[in-house]
Amino acid sequence: MRKVVITGLGILSPIGNTVDEFRANLKAGKHGFTLEPWFPTQSEEKNVVARVKNFDPAPYIEKKEARRTDPVTQYAVYASKKALEDAGTDFSDIDPYKRGVIIASGIGGIQTTEEQILNYHNKGNGRVSVFTIPMMISNMAPGDVAIKTGFKGVNYSVVSACASSTHAIGEAFRMVKHGYLDCAIAGGTEACSIGFAMAGFNNMHAVTRSTDPDRASIPFDKERSGFVLGDGCGIVILEEYEHAVKRGAKIYAEIAGYGATCDAYHETSPDPEGEAGAKAIEFAVAEAGVSPETINYCNAHGTSTNMNDKTETAALKKVFGDHAYKMAINSTKSMTGHLLGAAGGLEAVAVSLQMKDNFVHQTVGLKVPDEECDLDYCKDGMREMKITGAISNSLGFGGHNAALCFLPVE
């Protein structure tokens, strides 16, 4: 069994398109929410959204190529190349078949899907783009990343709703741990902030009813009313520890454990007992080989929906007992919104930065305590603290639960 470490980070998010910008805004507690019209041709109603801002794919994707590439894939290529730059190597010293790419998306190229369906219905089958299929399928994100990087090993996309990229990182971790790969690009990408997607989430009462950007994504707050839909990409470079040490790599953290379970309960609602979610955390901690008391920080799924936040709180209590009250818990979604299939990737980047830099960011917007959410959610600001062990949770529609356990590398 080999030790697996994170040696590179790539981010594209509502609060930053570089690691430095993302880190600074995490520390400052700055959210990336704006109030915009979602259905301009049908209604003047405005909703809070968390969009990627000022994104230019040009350094990594030629203009002609970008026109036939969905944003979900552009985001993945950009963040993966940034992560390799951060790692300081292209891993050309490793057999290309021992270099893998596992990048998830919960929905895939939905912008292309919507556009080309409209073309089909309004203009006829002859006007459907020849690039439609490769633009809309989720696996084109890892496929294009491999084309750009020469990584010829394991390559696929995970689709498990909002747990997708935590599953992707977990599966890549196991591939490196067991020797099938020596390094991997892993994470998630999502680009679905369009009216069609918003309508679906809005009509099922999943997104926030608030029109105040400062009170829209407020995980664990008693006044929470749903999540803010967000876009972006989070990528980590996983590397076998000895190889990383030999080349003098900057190491952010070790991924030491991974747990995955299913509620087997309901299509969209979590099991209110939180049993399967707790088991995913328990399995991740057990694989890491540490006691539950070693874990002093949890990056929660924390969506700002009524059911998720209290169910996740219950799951943490099941695993950690009284120790749950001593842990620092936060939700990065309080600043970035919910990136769906990319959420776990972005949050893995956030955990890595916090572990490396000895801080835990605030759960921004949390003001009104909820008696059913009674743990320490970092309500009052960013904290300087040494993280001795961390858990990052992701929970998806369909009852999918995934957890990663991170440990510091001295």
Backbone torsions as a table, in degrees:
resi	resn	phi	psi	omega
1	MET	NA	129.5	-174.9
2	ARG	-106.5	151.7	178.1
3	LYS	-82.5	136.7	-174.8
4	VAL	-119.3	126.2	-177.7
5	VAL	-124.1	159.1	177.0
6	ILE	-97.5	121.9	-176.3
7	THR	-122.2	0.1	177.8
8	GLY	-155.4	146.4	-179.3
9	LEU	-131.1	141.0	173.5
10	GLY	-134.9	135.6	-174.3
11	ILE	-140.7	142.9	170.1
12	LEU	-141.5	114.4	-168.0
13	SER	-151.9	168.6	176.0
14	PRO	-65.1	-14.0	179.1
15	ILE	-120.0	23.2	174.5
16	GLY	152.8	140.9	180.0
17	ASN	-107.2	5.3	174.1
18	THR	-135.4	159.8	179.3
19	VAL	-60.5	-42.3	-178.3
20	ASP	-64.0	-43.1	179.5
21	GLU	-67.1	-42.2	178.8
22	PHE	-61.6	-46.3	179.0
23	ARG	-60.3	-45.8	-178.0
24	ALA	-61.4	-40.8	-178.7
25	ASN	-75.4	-30.5	171.7
26	LEU	-60.7	-47.1	-178.5
27	LYS	-65.6	-37.0	-177.5
28	ALA	-80.3	-12.4	-177.2
29	GLY	67.7	40.3	-177.1
30	LYS	-100.1	120.2	179.2
31	HIS	-86.5	167.5	-177.6
32	GLY	-117.3	34.9	-174.2
33	PHE	-94.0	141.9	174.2
34	THR	-134.4	156.2	178.5
35	LEU	-101.1	117.8	-174.4
36	GLU	-138.9	155.8	173.9
37	PRO	-74.3	128.0	179.9
38	TRP	-91.0	-32.0	-174.6
39	PHE	-125.5	64.0	-171.4
40	PRO	-60.3	-27.2	-179.8
41	THR	-86.9	-8.3	-176.0
42	GLN	-121.2	-24.7	-173.1
43	SER	-159.1	153.7	175.0
44	GLU	-90.3	0.6	-179.0
45	GLU	-58.9	139.7	177.2
46	LYS	-115.4	148.7	178.2
47	ASN	-134.5	156.6	178.4
48	VAL	-81.0	135.3	-178.4
49	VAL	-137.3	156.9	177.0
50	ALA	-120.7	92.9	-176.0
51	ARG	-97.4	153.4	165.7
52	VAL	-69.2	138.4	-175.6
53	LYS	-121.4	141.6	173.2
54	ASN	56.8	40.3	179.3
55	PHE	-86.6	128.1	177.3
56	ASP	-127.3	109.1	-178.6
57	PRO	-78.3	-4.9	-170.3
58	ALA	-51.8	-39.8	-178.8
59	PRO	-63.1	-19.8	-174.7
60	TYR	-122.0	-16.0	-178.9
61	ILE	-136.5	124.1	179.0
62	GLU	-64.4	151.6	-175.2
63	LYS	-56.0	-44.0	180.0
64	LYS	-63.6	-41.8	179.3
65	GLU	-66.6	-38.2	-178.8
66	ALA	-61.2	-33.1	-179.4
67	ARG	-66.6	-22.5	179.4
68	ARG	-113.8	27.7	177.6
69	THR	-131.2	124.3	178.2
70	ASP	-64.3	149.5	177.7
71	PRO	-53.5	-32.0	-178.4
72	VAL	-61.1	-34.2	177.4
73	THR	-81.7	-38.1	176.3
74	GLN	-57.7	-43.7	179.6
75	TYR	-59.5	-42.9	-177.4
76	ALA	-66.4	-42.1	179.1
77	VAL	-63.2	-46.9	-179.8
78	TYR	-58.1	-53.9	-174.9
79	ALA	-67.1	-34.6	178.6
80	SER	-67.1	-42.8	177.7
81	LYS	-64.9	-38.6	176.5
82	LYS	-63.7	-39.1	179.7
83	ALA	-65.2	-40.1	177.3
84	LEU	-66.2	-39.1	175.6
85	GLU	-60.9	-41.7	179.5
86	ASP	-65.6	-35.9	178.4
87	ALA	-70.9	-21.4	176.7
88	GLY	78.4	21.9	179.5
89	THR	-159.8	157.3	172.5
90	ASP	-104.1	4.4	178.1
91	PHE	60.3	28.5	179.9
92	SER	-67.6	-13.2	176.7
93	ASP	-78.7	-9.4	-179.5
94	ILE	-102.2	141.7	174.3
95	ASP	-48.6	125.5	-177.2
96	PRO	-57.8	-23.9	179.0
97	TYR	-83.1	-1.8	173.2
98	LYS	-107.8	12.7	175.5
99	ARG	-114.8	117.7	-174.1
100	GLY	-117.3	165.8	177.7
101	VAL	-136.4	119.5	173.6
102	ILE	-128.9	103.8	-178.1
103	ILE	-124.6	126.7	-173.7
104	ALA	-98.0	159.2	167.6
105	SER	-151.2	133.2	179.7
106	GLY	-72.4	-30.6	-172.9
107	ILE	-125.7	-29.0	-179.6
108	GLY	82.7	-152.4	-173.3
109	GLY	-81.4	66.6	-175.0
110	ILE	-70.3	-28.0	177.4
111	GLN	-64.5	-43.3	175.8
112	THR	-64.8	-43.1	-179.0
113	THR	-57.2	-49.1	-179.6
114	GLU	-62.3	-46.4	-177.3
115	GLU	-61.2	-44.9	-175.4
116	GLN	-77.4	-28.8	173.1
117	ILE	-65.1	-40.3	176.5
118	LEU	-63.9	-41.6	176.4
119	ASN	-58.6	-44.4	-178.6
120	TYR	-61.1	-46.2	-176.5
121	HIS	-76.6	-34.5	-174.0
122	ASN	-94.9	-26.4	-173.9
123	LYS	-122.8	-11.3	178.4
124	GLY	103.0	162.2	-174.2
125	ASN	-63.2	-26.9	180.0
126	GLY	-68.3	-16.2	-178.6
127	ARG	-98.2	5.0	174.4
128	VAL	-78.1	126.8	-173.9
129	SER	-60.1	141.3	175.4
130	VAL	-63.6	-20.1	-179.2
131	PHE	-92.3	3.2	-173.4
132	THR	-53.5	-53.5	-173.9
133	ILE	-63.7	-51.9	178.8
134	PRO	-64.6	-22.3	177.8
135	MET	-78.5	-27.3	-172.5
136	MET	-96.8	-22.3	-174.8
137	ILE	-79.1	139.2	-173.8
138	SER	-62.6	-35.7	-174.2
139	ASN	-71.7	-6.2	177.3
140	MET	-70.2	-22.1	177.0
141	ALA	-63.3	-57.3	175.9
142	PRO	-65.5	-30.9	178.5
143	GLY	-62.2	-47.7	179.6
144	ASP	-68.3	-34.6	176.5
145	VAL	-61.7	-40.7	177.6
146	ALA	-63.5	-41.0	178.2
147	ILE	-60.3	-39.6	-177.4
148	LYS	-76.5	-22.7	-172.2
149	THR	-114.8	-15.9	-177.9
150	GLY	78.5	16.1	176.5
151	PHE	-78.7	113.9	-172.4
152	LYS	-108.2	5.8	-179.4
153	GLY	-82.9	-157.1	-179.5
154	VAL	-45.0	131.9	-176.7
155	ASN	-149.6	115.0	176.0
156	TYR	-164.0	173.4	178.3
157	SER	-117.0	139.5	175.9
158	VAL	-98.6	137.2	175.9
159	VAL	-126.8	102.4	176.7
160	SER	-143.7	47.5	178.8
161	ALA	54.7	-131.4	-171.7
162	CYS	-77.9	-3.1	174.0
163	ALA	-96.4	0.2	-168.6
164	SER	-54.2	-53.2	-172.4
165	SER	-78.5	-22.6	172.1
166	THR	-69.7	-39.0	171.8
167	HIS	-60.4	-43.1	-178.6
168	ALA	-60.5	-46.2	179.8
169	ILE	-66.4	-41.3	178.8
170	GLY	-61.5	-43.3	179.4
171	GLU	-67.5	-38.5	176.8
172	ALA	-65.7	-40.2	176.0
173	PHE	-56.4	-46.5	-179.7
174	ARG	-64.6	-37.2	179.0
175	MET	-61.5	-41.5	178.9
176	VAL	-74.3	-42.7	-179.0
177	LYS	-57.4	-41.6	-175.5
178	HIS	-93.9	5.4	171.3
179	GLY	89.1	4.3	177.2
180	TYR	-72.6	-28.2	175.6
181	LEU	-131.4	157.3	172.0
182	ASP	-102.8	-22.9	175.7
183	CYS	-154.6	160.2	-178.7
184	ALA	-152.7	147.3	167.9
185	ILE	-98.9	122.2	-174.6
186	ALA	-142.6	149.9	178.3
187	GLY	156.3	-147.9	-177.1
188	GLY	-153.2	157.6	-178.6
189	THR	-141.0	144.9	178.9
190	GLU	-152.3	140.1	178.9
191	ALA	-147.4	78.3	-173.7
192	CYS	-131.2	22.1	-179.8
193	SER	-82.0	69.9	176.3
194	ILE	-125.3	162.1	-175.0
195	GLY	-57.5	-39.0	-179.2
196	PHE	-60.0	-47.6	179.2
197	ALA	-67.5	-42.0	179.2
198	MET	-59.4	-41.3	179.7
199	ALA	-60.0	-42.4	179.7
200	GLY	-62.5	-48.4	179.9
201	PHE	-69.8	-37.5	-178.9
202	ASN	-65.3	-43.4	-175.4
203	ASN	-72.7	-17.7	174.2
204	MET	-96.9	9.1	175.3
205	HIS	62.2	37.7	179.0
206	ALA	-94.6	-30.0	-177.4
207	VAL	-92.8	159.9	-175.5
208	THR	-62.0	147.8	173.6
209	ARG	-92.4	-7.6	-177.8
210	SER	-72.8	142.8	172.8
211	THR	-109.8	12.5	177.2
212	ASP	-103.0	110.7	-178.3
213	PRO	-55.0	-27.5	-179.7
214	ASP	-80.9	-12.6	-179.7
215	ARG	-129.2	34.4	-175.8
216	ALA	-98.3	-58.2	176.6
217	SER	-102.0	98.3	-173.9
218	ILE	-130.4	70.3	-178.2
219	PRO	-54.3	139.0	175.9
220	PHE	70.0	2.6	176.3
221	ASP	-83.9	141.5	-178.1
222	LYS	-62.7	-23.9	-177.8
223	GLU	-94.8	10.3	-179.9
224	ARG	-61.4	146.6	-176.2
225	SER	-136.5	10.0	-179.2
226	GLY	137.1	173.1	-176.3
227	PHE	-90.8	165.1	171.8
228	VAL	-100.3	126.1	-178.9
229	LEU	-72.0	128.9	-177.4
230	GLY	-129.9	164.4	178.3
231	ASP	-122.5	158.0	172.7
232	GLY	148.7	-165.2	-175.9
233	CYS	-155.8	138.2	174.5
234	GLY	-130.1	125.9	-175.7
235	ILE	-128.8	138.2	171.5
236	VAL	-122.1	146.8	172.0
237	ILE	-96.8	119.1	176.7
238	LEU	-100.3	137.8	-174.3
239	GLU	-144.8	143.5	174.6
240	GLU	-64.0	133.2	-169.1
241	TYR	-57.0	-47.1	-176.5
242	GLU	-62.6	-38.0	177.2
243	HIS	-64.3	-41.5	179.7
244	ALA	-62.6	-43.9	179.8
245	VAL	-64.8	-43.2	-177.9
246	LYS	-59.3	-37.2	-178.4
247	ARG	-92.7	3.9	178.2
248	GLY	70.7	36.5	-176.0
249	ALA	-69.7	151.6	168.3
250	LYS	-77.0	123.5	-177.2
251	ILE	-111.2	123.8	178.9
252	TYR	-82.5	-47.1	-174.1
253	ALA	-168.7	166.5	170.8
254	GLU	-101.1	135.5	164.2
255	ILE	-92.3	119.5	-171.9
256	ALA	-116.0	-13.8	-177.7
257	GLY	-156.7	153.5	-177.3
258	TYR	-147.0	131.9	176.4
259	GLY	-129.8	140.8	179.9
260	ALA	-142.6	130.0	-179.6
261	THR	-144.1	177.9	174.3
262	CYS	-135.7	138.7	177.4
263	ASP	-64.1	-35.1	-172.7
264	ALA	50.6	49.9	-171.2
265	TYR	-129.0	-53.7	-172.9
266	HIS	-158.0	154.5	-177.4
267	GLU	-64.9	-40.2	-174.8
268	THR	-123.7	-20.5	-176.6
269	SER	-98.5	134.9	176.1
270	PRO	-71.7	155.1	172.6
271	ASP	-61.8	119.0	-174.8
272	PRO	-61.3	-18.3	178.0
273	GLU	-78.2	-19.4	179.0
274	GLY	67.9	19.8	-173.8
275	GLU	-65.0	-49.5	-177.1
276	ALA	-70.1	-36.2	175.1
277	GLY	-61.2	-40.2	177.4
278	ALA	-63.8	-40.1	-180.0
279	LYS	-63.3	-38.5	178.0
280	ALA	-60.0	-44.5	177.9
281	ILE	-63.8	-45.2	-179.4
282	GLU	-59.0	-43.4	179.7
283	PHE	-65.1	-39.7	-179.9
284	ALA	-64.2	-43.6	179.5
285	VAL	-66.6	-40.0	179.7
286	ALA	-63.5	-43.5	179.1
287	GLU	-63.6	-34.0	179.2
288	ALA	-68.5	-20.1	176.6
289	GLY	74.8	27.5	178.8
290	VAL	-119.9	162.1	176.6
291	SER	-76.6	152.6	177.1
292	PRO	-55.4	-30.0	-178.8
293	GLU	-69.8	-15.9	175.9
294	THR	-68.3	-28.1	-177.4
295	ILE	-80.2	113.2	179.5
296	ASN	-114.9	7.0	179.6
297	TYR	-147.1	139.6	174.0
298	CYS	-130.9	122.8	168.9
299	ASN	-87.5	102.8	-172.3
300	ALA	-76.9	155.6	171.0
301	HIS	-59.9	-44.5	166.1
302	GLY	39.8	65.8	-171.7
303	THR	-82.7	-15.9	-173.1
304	SER	80.5	17.7	170.6
305	THR	-97.7	152.8	-175.4
306	ASN	-58.6	-50.5	-174.2
307	MET	-70.9	-44.6	-176.7
308	ASN	-58.0	-49.8	-168.6
309	ASP	-66.2	-40.4	179.3
310	LYS	-76.8	-31.6	176.9
311	THR	-68.3	-41.9	178.7
312	GLU	-65.3	-38.4	175.3
313	THR	-59.5	-44.3	178.5
314	ALA	-62.3	-39.7	-180.0
315	ALA	-63.8	-41.9	179.2
316	LEU	-63.1	-38.8	177.7
317	LYS	-66.2	-36.3	178.2
318	LYS	-62.3	-41.0	-177.1
319	VAL	-77.8	-46.8	-168.3
320	PHE	-102.5	-10.6	-180.0
321	GLY	58.8	-136.0	-179.2
322	ASP	-63.5	-25.5	179.7
323	HIS	-64.1	-24.8	179.1
324	ALA	-56.6	-31.8	-179.2
325	TYR	-75.4	-12.9	179.8
326	LYS	-98.0	-6.3	-176.8
327	MET	-87.4	145.8	169.6
328	ALA	-83.7	128.4	-177.8
329	ILE	-127.7	132.7	175.6
330	ASN	-141.9	168.5	175.8
331	SER	-126.9	115.5	177.5
332	THR	-65.4	-23.8	178.6
333	LYS	-63.4	-15.6	175.5
334	SER	-66.5	-15.8	177.8
335	MET	-116.0	-32.1	-174.1
336	THR	-102.9	-11.6	-168.9
337	GLY	73.9	-171.8	-175.2
338	HIS	-101.8	112.0	-178.5
339	LEU	-88.2	16.0	175.7
340	LEU	54.1	-119.0	-177.2
341	GLY	-64.6	-16.8	178.9
342	ALA	-94.6	-5.4	-172.9
343	ALA	-58.6	-47.9	-177.6
344	GLY	-65.0	-32.0	176.6
345	GLY	-66.9	-47.4	177.3
346	LEU	-59.9	-41.8	-176.9
347	GLU	-72.2	-28.7	173.1
348	ALA	-65.2	-37.5	174.7
349	VAL	-63.0	-44.8	-179.7
350	ALA	-62.1	-43.7	178.9
351	VAL	-63.3	-43.7	-178.8
352	SER	-60.0	-43.7	179.6
353	LEU	-65.7	-42.5	-179.0
354	GLN	-66.7	-39.5	179.3
355	MET	-66.5	-41.5	-179.7
356	LYS	-67.6	-38.1	-172.4
357	ASP	-102.6	4.9	174.1
358	ASN	58.8	53.7	172.5
359	PHE	-147.7	162.3	174.3
360	VAL	-130.9	124.8	-174.5
361	HIS	-77.3	161.0	178.8
362	GLN	-71.6	148.9	163.4
363	THR	-85.0	98.7	-170.9
364	VAL	-71.9	140.2	176.1
365	GLY	90.4	-13.4	179.7
366	LEU	-73.8	115.7	-177.0
367	LYS	-130.7	-39.3	-172.8
368	VAL	-102.3	111.3	-177.8
369	PRO	-62.3	145.9	176.5
370	ASP	-116.0	125.0	-176.9
371	GLU	-63.0	-20.5	177.5
372	GLU	-87.8	-8.5	176.5
373	CYS	-124.7	86.3	-167.1
374	ASP	-116.3	25.0	176.6
375	LEU	-96.2	-173.7	-177.6
376	ASP	-93.4	100.4	-174.6
377	TYR	-99.7	22.8	177.3
378	CYS	54.9	50.1	-175.8
379	LYS	-69.7	-32.0	-165.9
380	ASP	-102.4	11.9	175.2
381	GLY	134.4	171.2	178.4
382	MET	-65.7	144.0	179.8
383	ARG	-120.8	138.1	167.7
384	GLU	-84.0	118.8	177.9
385	MET	-160.1	150.8	176.5
386	LYS	-85.9	124.5	178.8
387	ILE	-89.5	117.4	-179.4
388	THR	-89.6	-17.6	177.4
389	GLY	-176.4	143.4	-175.8
390	ALA	-135.8	148.7	172.2
391	ILE	-118.6	137.8	172.3
392	SER	-121.9	123.6	-175.9
393	ASN	-105.1	145.2	170.5
394	SER	-140.9	133.3	-177.0
395	LEU	-130.1	131.4	-174.0
396	GLY	-124.4	155.6	171.6
397	PHE	-50.5	140.3	-174.0
398	GLY	99.1	-4.0	179.4
399	GLY	83.9	17.3	-178.0
400	HIS	-77.1	128.5	178.1
401	ASN	-123.7	136.4	176.5
402	ALA	-143.9	142.8	178.9
403	ALA	-141.2	141.9	175.3
404	LEU	-117.6	141.1	176.0
405	CYS	-110.1	123.7	-179.3
406	PHE	-109.2	141.2	174.7
407	LEU	-127.6	149.6	177.4
408	PRO	-73.0	153.7	175.0
409	VAL	-117.3	114.7	-175.3
410	GLU	-77.1	NA	NA
